[in-house]
Each structure stands twice: as C-alpha cells, then as structure tokens.
Amino acid sequence: MPHALSHIALIVSHPTRSAELLTGVFEDARILREEDPGDSHPEVIVQLAGLEFALIRGQGPAARNGDHIAFAVTKQEQLACAARLDALALDYQMARGDTALYFSDYDNHVFELEVVEE
C-alpha cells in the first residue's frame, strides 16, 4: 500500500521557466535540481508543500481540463500568492466565495489554492 506521494511529474515546454513560476508564486518552493540540457531526460526538480515536482521537458496538455493540483492554504497565504501572481502579471480566478484561487502555468496545468483555516 502507498504510504505517501513520492512526487508529481508535469510535462512542460520549458522546465526552468516553470520552476521559476512556482518559486515566484510559492514562498516555500525551492529548486532542488537544475535542468541539464545534455540529459536525455531534461527536468527540473522543485520542492513544494513537502512534495517534489518533476518538471519534465516535453509538450504539456493542449488545453486546460478539470485536472488540477490543490494546495491547502490559509487566507493570508492565499492573498500573498495572489499578490505575487499580480506582480508576475499572471491571471487567476477567485471562486467559491473567494475561498479558492485558481491559476494556470504556461502549459495549461491548473493549480488551486484552497483556504483551509486551522
């Protein structure tokens, strides 16, 4: 039986650019491994929310669909991320009475910041 998630792999057109997006939006995101263009499997590894995200060079989804990754955040964290999205000039949508913020990366992957008060 699985004990926990090991990692999440996302196919992206520019792994470094996608990693910079995640580190720009999420204060605790850290790049663990830079992209090596000589590698036969070029990827960047980002740690976020206790998980590793493998951002692998390739062609991501052609369009957005209902698939998304949701993070539990406080209202203060959600608003801080919204301010960073504004600074990056990236669109986002508030939903469910402003308890959910949705944004997409450059490759149609959707992320949700769901307010879960502790």
C-alpha positions as CSV (number, residue, x, y, z in Angstrom):
1,M,0.0,0.0,0.0
2,P,1.2,3.5,-0.7
3,H,2.4,5.5,2.3
4,A,2.5,8.9,0.7
5,L,3.0,10.7,-2.6
6,S,6.6,10.4,-3.8
7,H,6.4,13.2,-6.5
8,I,4.3,14.8,-9.1
9,A,5.6,14.9,-12.7
10,L,4.4,17.5,-15.1
11,I,5.3,17.8,-18.7
12,V,6.2,21.4,-19.5
13,S,7.8,23.1,-22.5
14,H,10.4,25.0,-20.5
15,P,11.2,23.3,-17.2
16,T,13.4,26.2,-15.9
17,R,10.7,28.8,-16.7
18,S,8.1,26.6,-15.0
19,A,10.3,26.2,-11.9
20,E,10.7,30.0,-11.7
21,L,7.0,30.4,-11.9
22,L,6.5,28.0,-8.9
23,T,9.2,29.7,-6.9
24,G,7.8,33.1,-7.8
25,V,4.3,32.2,-6.6
26,F,5.0,30.0,-3.6
27,E,7.3,31.4,-0.9
28,D,8.4,27.9,0.2
29,A,9.1,26.4,-3.2
30,R,12.8,25.5,-3.8
31,I,14.6,24.3,-6.9
32,L,16.4,21.1,-5.9
33,R,17.9,20.3,-9.2
34,E,18.5,22.5,-12.3
35,E,17.9,21.4,-15.8
36,D,20.8,19.7,-17.6
37,P,20.3,20.2,-21.3
38,G,22.7,17.3,-22.0
39,D,20.5,14.9,-20.1
40,S,18.4,12.5,-22.1
41,H,15.5,13.2,-19.7
42,P,15.8,17.0,-19.1
43,E,13.9,18.1,-16.0
44,V,14.0,20.5,-13.1
45,I,13.0,19.2,-9.6
46,V,11.1,21.7,-7.3
47,Q,10.2,21.0,-3.8
48,L,6.8,22.5,-2.8
49,A,4.5,21.6,0.1
50,G,6.7,18.7,1.1
51,L,6.5,17.2,-2.3
52,E,8.9,17.0,-5.2
53,F,7.6,18.3,-8.6
54,A,9.5,16.9,-11.6
55,L,9.1,19.4,-14.4
56,I,10.0,17.4,-17.5
57,R,10.7,18.9,-20.9
58,G,8.0,18.0,-23.4
59,Q,4.7,19.1,-24.7
60,G,2.1,19.7,-21.9
61,P,-1.6,19.4,-22.2
62,A,-3.1,21.0,-25.3
63,A,-5.9,22.6,-23.2
64,R,-7.0,23.0,-19.7
65,N,-9.4,20.4,-18.3
66,G,-10.7,19.6,-14.9
67,D,-7.4,18.1,-13.7
68,H,-5.7,20.3,-11.2
69,I,-3.4,20.3,-8.1
70,A,-4.9,21.8,-5.0
71,F,-3.0,23.1,-2.0
72,A,-4.5,23.8,1.4
73,V,-3.5,27.4,2.5
74,T,-4.6,30.0,5.0
75,K,-6.4,33.1,3.8
76,Q,-3.3,35.1,4.4
77,E,-1.2,32.7,2.3
78,Q,-3.8,32.8,-0.5
79,L,-3.7,36.6,-0.6
80,A,0.1,36.6,-0.5
81,C,0.2,34.3,-3.5
82,A,-2.4,36.4,-5.3
83,A,-0.1,39.4,-4.8
84,R,2.8,37.5,-6.2
85,L,0.7,36.4,-9.2
86,D,-0.3,40.1,-9.8
87,A,3.4,41.0,-9.7
88,L,4.1,38.4,-12.3
89,A,1.2,39.7,-14.4
90,L,-0.4,36.2,-14.3
91,D,-4.2,35.8,-14.4
92,Y,-6.1,34.0,-11.7
93,Q,-9.7,33.4,-10.7
94,M,-11.3,33.5,-7.3
95,A,-14.1,31.1,-6.7
96,R,-16.4,29.7,-4.0
97,G,-16.8,32.9,-2.1
98,D,-13.0,33.7,-2.5
99,T,-12.1,30.5,-0.7
100,A,-10.4,29.1,-3.8
101,L,-7.9,30.7,-6.1
102,Y,-7.2,29.1,-9.5
103,F,-4.2,29.8,-11.8
104,S,-2.6,28.1,-14.7
105,D,1.1,27.7,-15.6
106,Y,2.4,28.3,-19.1
107,D,1.5,24.7,-20.1
108,N,-2.2,24.5,-19.1
109,H,-1.6,22.9,-15.7
110,V,-4.1,24.3,-13.2
111,F,-3.3,24.9,-9.6
112,E,-5.8,25.7,-6.8
113,L,-5.2,27.5,-3.5
114,E,-8.0,26.4,-1.2
115,V,-8.4,28.3,2.1
116,V,-8.5,25.8,4.9
117,E,-8.4,27.6,8.2
118,E,-6.8,25.7,11.1
